[in-house]
Amino acid sequence: MTKSIYGPADANGVWVYLEHEQGRMESVSLELLQQGRALADALQTTLTGVLTGYALGDLPAQAVACGADRVLVAEHPMLQPYTTDPHTKVVEAMVREGRPDILLLGATPDGRDLAGRLAVRLRTGLTADCTGLAIDAERRLLRGDVVGFGGGIVATILCPEHRPQMATVRPGIFAQPEPNPGRSGEIRPFPVELTPDDAPVRVLERSVSDGVDLTRAPAIVAVGRGAHGDLALIEQLARLLDAEIGGTRVAADAGWIGRDRQIGQTGVVTAPKVALCFGISGAIHFTVGIEKAECVVAINTDPEAAIFEHADVCIVDDMFAVLPHLIEELSRLRAEVGAS
C-alpha cells in the first residue's frame, strides 16, 4: 500500500466527525463521542470533535458537553448542506494540519461518502461498517470489528503503519453519553478557503425525512416473511405498545415496511427494551439487529426456527392466531390503567 501522508510517530489524538441536521446532533455522532471518549482515555490522549457547516449555533458546546476536549469548527455557507467536494477539501485540510491518530465517522450516507474520499486522499486504510471498536492495549492500535458472511465471522482489522486509522461505525452500536453542561473544552475555529469551483454540485431542492429512528425506539414490533404483507393487526399492536414497526430485509424488499425500518446487518441495529418478532425465521442477517434488546419475544410456526435461539419468550404458533388475543389482553390492561 502507498505510504500515507504521515505515520504513527507524527499522529496523536482521537477525532470524531460530527454530523448534524437542523441544529441537532445526529444520534450516531453522539454515539461516536461516547465511544471516542473511551478510546481516548484508553490511549491517554484527547478527543476532538470535527464540525462543518454553517450557522452551527450551540452544536460545538453540545460536543464538549458530550465528551469532546476540543472542537474544530469550520463554518462556511458552502458547507451547508453536505456536498462531497467542499467537505472533503475542508476535512482533509483539518486532518493534514492536526494529524489525528484515529478518525471515526458514522456509517451513514454522508459519512461513507466522506470517509472513502478522505482515505484515498490521505493514502490510508479504512475499516468500514464497524460493529465494535476497541484499543489493542499492547500495540496501542485501533481494533475495528466487522461482521462478514452474514454474521458467520467477525473480522478484527488493524492499521499498524498508516495514519489516521479510519473507521466508519454503524448507527445504534454504542450508547449515547449523558451531556454534562458544566464540562469545559476548547472550541477552535478552523479557517475555510473555498471558491465556487470547489462546489461543482449545487443543491436545488432538499427534503429532510421525518422518518423513524429505530435506534432510539423503546419497543419494536418486527415482521418477516410470515406476515405475508398483512400488517393491520401489527399496526394495532404497535399502537397499544407505543412501539415502532420494523422488519427483515424480505419485508423491506416487498415494500411492507420502509427501508428506514429494516433491521439487521443491512439495516439498523436496535436496542429496545422489548422486541416482538412475528413470522421471522431468525437468520443472522436479522438477529444482529436485535441482539441488544433487553427482551425478545418470538412467534413462529416452526419449532426449529433459529429465532428461538435468540428469544427470551418463545411461542410456537401462527402469528395471526396469537395477535388477536395479545391485542385483546393489552387493550384490557390499558383500559384498567386508564380507569385507575
N, C-alpha and C positions, 0 to 999 in steps of 0.2 A: 504493500500500500504506500502511496505517496506520503512523504513526510509532512506532518501538519505544520500550521503556521507557527505554533510554539509547542514546547514539550512539557513534561511533568515538572521539571526543575523551575520553570517560569510561571507555573499555574498556582492559583490559590483561591479558595472560596467556593461556595455553592450558590448558583444563580437559578432563579425560577422566573420564567416568562409568564407574566400575569395577563390573562385575558379578561375582558370586561364588556359589559353591554348595558347601555342606558344608565350609566352611573353605578352599576352594581357588579361586583367581582363575580366571575363565573365560579361555580362550585368546584370545578377541577383545579382552579388556581388556588383556592383556599386549601384544598386537599394537599396540593403540592407544597404550599407554605408549611403545613403541618409536618409533612414527611421531610421536606428540605431542612427544617429546623432540627429534626432528629439526626439527619445525615451530617449537618454542620457541627452539631455537638459531638458526634462520634469522631469527627476529624479535628475537633477543637479549632474551628475556623468560623468565618462569618457567613451569614445568609443574606443574599442580595435579591431584592425583587426588581424585575425589569418591567416598566410601564411605558407603553407607547400609545399615543392617541392625541386627543385634543379636548380642552376643557375638562380635565380629569377630576376636578373638584377635590373631594377628600379621599380619593382612592389611594394616594400614597400613604396617608395616615392610617387607612384601614390595613394596608400591607404591614406597616410597622406594628400595629396592634395585634396582628395575627402571626407575628414571629420574625419578621424581617429586621435585620440590624441596619440595613441600608436599602434605600430605594432609588434606583436610577430612573429619572423621568425624562422622556423625550416627547415634547408636545409640539405639534405642527398640524395645521389644517389638512395637510395631505396624508396624515396618519389616521384619519377618521373618515369613513370606516376602514376596516382592514382591507388592504390590497397588497398583492405579493411584493412588487418591486420596492416601493418605499420602505416597507417594514424590513425586508431583507437587508437593504442597504444600511438602515439605521442600526438594527440589532447587530449586524456584522461589525460595524464600526465600534459599537459598545464592547463587543467581545474582544476585538483586536486590541482595544485600549486596556480593558480591565483584566483580561486573561484569566477567566474562571477555570477552576479545576473541573467543575461539574456544571452542566447546563440542563435543566429539566423543562419540558414543555408538556402541555396536555395533548393527548391523542384525540384531538378534535379536528374538524376540517381545517381551521386556521392553523392550529398547532402543527399538524402533519405537513401542511403546505410550507410553513416557515422552516421547520426543522430540517426537512430534506435539502432545501436550498442552502441553509447555513452549513450543514455538514459538508456539502460539496465545496463551498467557497472557503471553508476553514480547513478542508482536507483532513477531516477527522471521521471517526465512526459514529454510527447512530443505532442505538438499540430501540427498536420501535415497538409500541403497544405493550409496554411492560405491565405485568400484574404484580410485581414486587420489586422493591428497591432496598438495598442494604449496603453497608460498608464491609469489605473484606478487611478485617482488623489487621491481619498480618501484612498484607500488601498495600493497605490504605487505598484500595480501588473500589469504584462503584460496581456493585453486583446488580445487574438487571435481569429479572426473571421474565421469560417469555414462554407462553403456552403454545405448543405446536401439535400437529397431527390430531386436531380435535380434542385436545386435552390429554392425549396419550403420553406426552412428555412435557417436562418443564426444562427449558434450556436456560442456564445461567451464563450470561455474557459479560466479559470483562474487556476493557480497552486500556491495556497497560502502557502503551507508548504515545498515543495521540491525545491531544487536548484541544478543546474541552471534551470530557467524557459526556456524551449527549444521550438523552433518553426521552422518549415520549411515553406518557403514562395514561392508561385508560381511566376515564372518569368513574368515580364510585369505588375505587380500590382502597383509598385511605380515608380516615376520619377527618373532619374539619376541625380547626382549632377553635378554642373559646377566646374571642377577642379580649385583649387587655388594653383598654383605652389609655391607661396610665403608662404604658410601656414607651420608652424613648428609643429613638433611632434617627439616623441621618437620612434626609431627603435631599438628593443632589440632582439638579437639572443637568441634562446632557445636551450639548449643542447639536442642533439638527441643521444639516445643509442639504436641502432638496430643491430641485428645479422641476419645472413642468415635464422635462424629458425623463425624469425618474418615475413618472406615473403614466405609462402608456395605456393603462386601463382606467377608465372613468366610470364610476357607479352612477347610473342614471336614475335608477329606482331601487329602493331597498325595502324589503319586508321582513320584519322580525317575528318569528313564530312565537306564539304564546303557548306552545305545546307543553306536554307533561314532562317533568323531570323525575323519572323513576328512581334515580339515585337517592332522592330525598323522601320517597313515599314511605309512610309508616306501615302501610298494609298494601299487599298486592294480590290481585286475583288473576292468575295466569292461565291461558288456554293453549292447547295444542291441537294436533290433528283430530283428536276425538271430539272436538267441539263441532266439527262439520260446518263451521261458519255461522252457527246459530248462537248468538250472544245475548239474546233477550234476557234470559234468566241470569246470566253472568253480570250484565249491567245492573240488574235489580239487586243482586247480592253485593256488588261493589258499592252501590249507594248506601245500603244498610250498614256496611262496614266502614264507610268513608274511605274506601280503598281505591287505588288506581288499577286499571286493567292493563295487563301485559301479556306476553306470549312468546311462543317459539318462532323460529325463522319460517317454519311452514305457515303459521298463522299470518305472519307479515307478508310473505310471498303471495299468499292467497288474497291479500287485501282485507282480511278480517280485522286487523289492527294496523295502526300506522307504524312506520319504521322507527319512530322515536319511542315506541312501546315494545320493541323487540328486546328480549332478554337473552344474555348468553355471550358466547365468545365473539360473535359478530354483531352483538347488540350492546346492551349496557349491563354493568354489574350492579346489583342492588343489595341493600342491607336492611330490609324491613323488619319490623317486629314479628310479622306473620306473613307467610306466602302460601296461598291456597292454589294448588296446581290441578287443573281439570283436564283430563284427556291428554296428558303429556307422558310420553314413553320414558323420558329421562336420559336422553343422550347427553354425553359430557358437554357437547356444544351449548346446551341449555343450562345444565346444572352448575356450571362455573358462575353463572349469573345470579344464583340464589344461595350459594354456599355460605354467605354471611348472614342469612336470615336467622333470627332468633328461634323461630318455629316454622317448620314446613309441614303442611297438610297436603297429602296426595290422594287423588281419587282416580282410579283406573280400573278397567275391567280385567286386565291381565295381572294375575297374582305374581307373575315373574317380572313385571315391568321394572326397569332399572331405577325409575324414580323413587321406588320404595326404599332403596338403599340410602337415599338422601333425606328421607322424610322422618319426622318425629311422630306423625299420626298417619296411619295407612288405612285407606278404605278401598276394598275391592268391590266395585260396583259401577254401574253406568252413571256417569255424571248427571244425566237428565233424570235419573231416579232419585239421586241424592239432593240435587239443588232445591226442589220444591220444599222438602222437609227442612232443609237448612234455612231457607228463606222464611218459612213459617215460624220456626223457633226464634230466629233473630228478630223478626217483627214483633213477636210476643214479648221478648225481653226488652226491646226498645220501648214498647208501649208501657211496660211496667215501670221502667226507669223514668219515663216522661210523666207518669202519674204520681210518682213518689215525691 
